[in-house]
């Protein structure tokens, strides 16, 4: 069986280091699962750009996770930009938060299986899941699952 291909959105890099956040443990478990080879992990140039805006030393620590866990960094190309613009035009993602659409578009354009995020305002929500996939299908991309780390990690007690 082929390993699931997951896209790690910006929030996961934050949650990895923020021990006070509810999903910190699930996020760390997800990164451990990546290290154990359970998933093929991807992120994007957009995530790296967003992480660059964090203060030091958090910025360096978050960026180091990409190399440490051998996360493949995908480009934001013309196809991604067009799909993200379509999410905005269709009212799926607010124009002010177009970068959230970029994250979903990178995963769709590159044929990934999941977008994993803790952004419940603009990414991990029923409307976005349903409508983004409708647009993806119309544009010839396969549907992707948009989930939180709590939905993807397995615990010994579950």
C-alpha positions in Angstrom: 0.0 0.0 0.0 1.2 3.4 -0.9 1.9 5.9 1.9 -0.6 8.7 2.2 0.7 12.0 0.9 0.0 14.8 3.4 0.4 18.5 3.1 1.5 20.3 6.3 0.0 23.8 6.5 1.7 26.6 8.5 -0.3 26.1 11.7 1.3 22.7 12.3 4.8 24.1 12.6 3.5 26.5 15.2 1.6 23.9 17.2 4.7 21.6 17.2 6.4 24.1 19.5 3.5 25.6 21.4 3.0 23.2 24.4 0.0 25.2 25.7 -2.1 24.5 22.6 -4.7 21.7 22.7 -3.4 19.9 19.6 0.3 20.1 20.5 0.6 16.4 21.4 -1.3 15.3 18.3 1.0 17.5 16.1 4.1 16.1 17.7 2.7 12.6 17.2 2.1 13.4 13.5 5.7 14.5 13.0 6.9 11.3 14.7 4.6 9.3 12.4 6.3 11.1 9.5 9.7 10.2 10.8 8.6 6.6 11.1 7.6 6.6 7.4 3.8 6.3 7.9 3.3 9.4 5.7 5.0 11.1 2.8 5.1 14.7 4.0 5.0 17.9 1.9 4.7 21.6 2.5 5.2 24.6 0.2 7.2 27.7 -0.5 4.2 29.6 0.9 4.5 27.8 4.3 8.3 28.6 4.3 7.5 32.3 3.5 4.9 32.5 6.3 7.4 30.9 8.8 10.0 33.4 7.8 7.7 36.1 9.3 7.9 34.5 12.8 10.2 36.0 15.4 13.6 34.4 16.1 14.4 31.8 17.4 10.9 30.3 16.7 11.4 31.0 13.0 14.6 29.0 12.8 13.1 26.2 14.9 10.0 25.9 12.7 12.0 26.1 9.5 14.4 23.4 10.8 11.5 21.0 11.0 11.3 20.9 7.2 14.8 19.5 6.9 14.7 17.4 10.1 11.6 15.5 9.0 12.6 15.5 5.3 9.4 17.3 4.3 9.3 18.0 0.6 8.8 21.7 -0.2 6.6 22.2 -3.2 6.5 25.4 -5.3 3.7 27.8 -5.7 3.3 27.8 -9.5 0.9 29.2 -12.0 -1.5 26.3 -11.7 -1.6 26.7 -7.9 -2.2 30.5 -8.2 -5.1 29.9 -10.7 -6.7 27.4 -8.4 -6.3 29.6 -5.3 -7.8 32.5 -7.2 -10.8 30.3 -8.2 -11.4 29.4 -4.5 -11.5 33.1 -3.8 -13.7 33.9 -6.8 -16.2 31.2 -5.8 -16.4 32.5 -2.3 -14.8 29.5 -0.7 -11.8 31.4 0.7 -12.1 35.1 1.6 -9.8 37.2 -0.6 -8.1 38.6 2.5 -7.0 35.0 3.3 -6.1 33.9 -0.2 -2.9 32.2 1.1 -5.2 29.7 2.8 -6.5 28.8 -0.6 -2.9 28.5 -1.8 -2.3 25.7 0.8 -5.3 23.7 -0.5 -4.3 24.4 -4.1 -0.8 23.2 -3.7 -2.1 19.9 -2.3 -4.7 19.5 -5.1 -2.3 20.4 -8.0 0.3 18.0 -6.7 -2.1 15.1 -6.2 -1.7 14.8 -2.4 -4.2 12.9 -0.3 -4.6 15.2 2.7 -4.2 18.8 3.9 -3.5 18.8 7.6 -4.2 22.1 9.4 -5.3 23.6 12.6 -6.8 26.6 10.8 -10.5 26.0 11.6 -11.5 29.5 10.4 -10.6 29.2 6.7 -9.4 25.7 5.9 -10.7 22.9 8.2 -14.4 23.6 7.9 -17.2 21.8 6.2 -17.9 24.5 3.6 -14.3 24.7 2.5 -13.9 20.9 2.4 -17.1 20.5 0.2 -16.7 23.4 -2.1 -12.9 23.2 -2.7 -13.3 19.6 -3.7 -16.1 20.5 -6.1 -13.9 23.1 -7.7 -11.0 20.6 -7.8 -13.1 18.0 -9.5 -14.4 20.4 -12.1 -10.8 21.5 -12.8 -9.6 17.9 -13.2 -8.0 17.4 -9.9 -8.9 14.6 -7.6 -10.6 15.4 -4.2 -8.4 15.8 -1.2 -9.2 15.4 2.5 -8.8 18.5 4.7 -8.3 17.4 8.3 -6.7 18.3 11.6 -3.8 16.4 13.2 -6.3 14.9 15.7 -8.0 13.1 12.8 -4.9 11.6 11.3 -2.8 10.5 14.3 -3.4 7.2 16.0 -3.1 6.7 19.7 -2.5 3.5 21.5 -5.7 3.8 23.5 -7.9 4.3 20.4 
